[in-house]
């Protein structure tokens, strides 16, 4: 047991022996003698060497030798050499070690690996920049040309590695100082100023004549009398060529006292930029170093191009480079040039500026940079004379006849500060929304002047800016623009041809014209005015829209114009007027012409050329009037166009012109493309749903009055119709209600100003005071309880579905939306219209209709009954049959339309059932004095047209109008929508307040609310 314990006990000396090799000997104890395995220490030996020059008689042998005591300063033949040495029993010895072979001596000489690595790195670092050349001493490395400043890092490692820095011979010593600094010292006495080098090593001034540079990053100091005492020191900064040049200068520079002030003022600051200067005795007041200067190099290139490059200029003693915000005023340069707060730039970004950006920088920013104390501007190349024109623009506007039919070339001369601005560059810049315009000579001007903006708006209305080649033009249909031009311009000179046109345009009404002799009618005063207006349009070959209220005799006014043209101009060969009308109205034109202008030859096209076998050219030959339909014009357009290019049409009249309001339709294209010198649209409803209706008509009759449809949409439709408070789109979006209202009012006034010379509209209330009164009444009819429950059930179902669809793309879902709305409208009329299973459900509206109708018939009156839905008219027919009340029926499928109409006009049937689409226009039914509208439509113009079938010239009885509306249904919402559309019509065509009109997704939501 005991022996076991003894074996387990540790040797008390074992741990000491294990650690002894890692620890230094205890104080008072000596190291054991070095055995054969102890590495051989290395040291770095320093020695001042004297170069032995090669001569023709001495071309080999040593290239240097150890320097002895030197009388005087160090000459150029001396170098500070270093080489590896090893410890021997006699001290430090070279032992055959050279910089060349030391990499191979690690094991041979049993060298310390870390020390060996250090010497290999030292030699390699020197050779990296100073490769071996023939005749070079392989034993020594001269620190004078040791170019790599990593030298000092290696020397700092020597204490850790146990590498000593040693000299050669007795009394040798090598000292490694911390830092050295070389400057100039200026002192002054009665004789003047003396400038001499000043070398300070570790805060002690030393004799610079005993110093030499170690490349450009340090010094060594050797006393020539004792060259084995060597001191080396690094510099904090790289030595400049100026510092290297003054080192060791034995002479001192003296400035005589009489030149001292000149030296201080004119030379000392520049000298200080190259090398630091101080005054050790403070006798010379050395100016403070110049602060850093931000230099911008501005390079001018062709085509108004400026390149900017930035850099800092600093002296050796300059203060730290400041932040750009301390030098450059805020906002002088764009923020993106300066970086960010987190990552600020020391200099602005280099940029290239072109065109107006270059001119603006040169004229404004560059001038400011020239004045800044911390900035210097250097210019490369020839700078144009960039000059900003700031004067008030002077405008002169003229018109001269153009080679283009119906157009005048528009001359615009803009002068600013006596400089005439080229026209096309100016307005193209305005059209593209540019803020400034640069001219070829370097002058430029801002384009935000109100006069230029207003001029741009006017020119844009006259034509699209992209088409102004080579000069801008103005259409004769844009005569209303000329007043705006005159108000804007300092001088306006219209062409002779314009003056008569302008004179008549500015009158309340054109020059009166006597009715033609062949007219078999007495025109009412307003009809006489309308004829004079038409004659004015014809005289100047201007198109227009005759938009009198329904029933005021638009047909007779047009026939009067045709008779007037035939009599006054007697064209030879005869050119007929082409009248295009709905099929249902064609016979009315023939009848009216036979009645009022019997001397005119009127021919009607009742079929296409292919069907009737009669060429249109043959029909037109010898005729004064040719009447055709929109369908026939579309199908036989080429034949009608052929007449235009041969004998020609005198003019084109489009009756019920709302038929061509769709600019995407073929019939609109036909009316637009037909080559006719005079075009007139005739319609009581030039605007049914949107202002785009109006633009589509004017595109046909007055081309050039407005620019393209997209421009019209931006300029008028969106500001007037769609920009409402709370809507984040269009002009004025997001503004207050007052701002929106002001914007709409301004655009509306502008639109009315443009169309005023080319649109004539009179209402019955205005010009036909002798017409019998028209009384309108809305009858709200409550649905039967069972009907109400069914309607509410369907309403909730359709509302949920439609609100979901309206959240998506409204246009994509439009068909489904209108199908649901139609379902609700049918259900509000009569439940049986949506399904036979509801045929027994009571119909409150039919009951209310017949309550009124029984009295009407009993009192001997006659009534027109309109509905959108023929299925509902069928139910009315069955009730009339059951009640024994006679009636006449007309819808879109009715054949022999004229006979049906004549049956009511000449017969005794008290009721005329008419579908709104088939009989809402082109009929004269003054025999009736009651009108029943069974279901409202969101286009109020359609209803007004229906009412005016009876309330028109020739009516001698008061007219009673009843609108039957199912209470608390979609029909009441439709009435509200009607009112909004009516207000839009009045605001543009008449003179009332302004409301929106487009049937949008918001309108649908209101219908379902």
Secondary structure, 3 states (H helix, E strand, C coil): CHHHHHHHCCCCCHHHHHHHCCCCCCCCCCCCCCCCCCCECEEEEEEEEEECCCECCECCCCCEEECCCCCCCCCCCEEEEEEEEEEECCEEECCCCCCCCHHHCCCCCCECHHHHHHHHHHHHHHHHHCCCCCCCCCCCEEHHHCCCCCHHHHHHHHHHHCCEEECCCCCCEEEECCCEEEEEEEEEECCEEEEEEEEEECCEEECHHHEEEECCCEEEEEECCEEEEEEEEEECCCCCHHHHHHCCCCCCEEEEHHHHHHHHHHHHHHHHHHCCEECCCCCCCCCCCCCCEEEEEEEEECCCEEEEEEEEECCCCCCCCCCHHHHCCCCCCCHHHHECCCCECCCCCCEEEECHHHHHHHHHHHHHHHHCCCEEEEEECCCCCCEEECCCCEEEEEEEECCCCCEEEEEEEEEECCEEECHHHHHHHHHCCCCEEECCCCEEEECCCHHHHHHHHHHHHHCCHHHCCCCCEEEHHHHHHHHHHHHHCCEEECCHHHHHHHHHHHCCCCCCCCCCCCCCCCCCHHHHHHHHHHHHHHHCCCCEEECCCCCCCHHHHHHHHHHHHHHHHCCCCCCCEEEEECHHHHHHHHHHHHHHCCCCCEEECCCCHHHHCCCHHHHHCCCCEEEEEHHHHHHCHHHHHHHHHCCCCCEEEEECHHHHCCCCCHHHHHHHHCCCCCEEEECCCCCCCCHHHHHHHHHHHCCCCCCCHHHHHHHHHHHHHHCCCCCCCCCCCCCCHHHHHHHHHHHHHHHHHHHHHHEECCCHHHHCCCCCCEEEEEEEECCCHHHHHHHHHHHHHHHHHHHHHHCCCCCCCHHHHHHHHHHHHHHHHCHHHCCHHHCCCCCHHHHHHHHHHHHHHHCCCCEEEEECCHHHHHHHHHHHHHHCCCEEEECCCCCCHHHHHHHHHHCCCCEEEEEHHHHCCCCCCCCCCEEEECCCCCCHHHHHHHHCCCCCCCCCCCEEEEEEEECCCHHHHHHHHHHHHHHHHHHHCCCCCCCCCCCCHHHHHHHHC
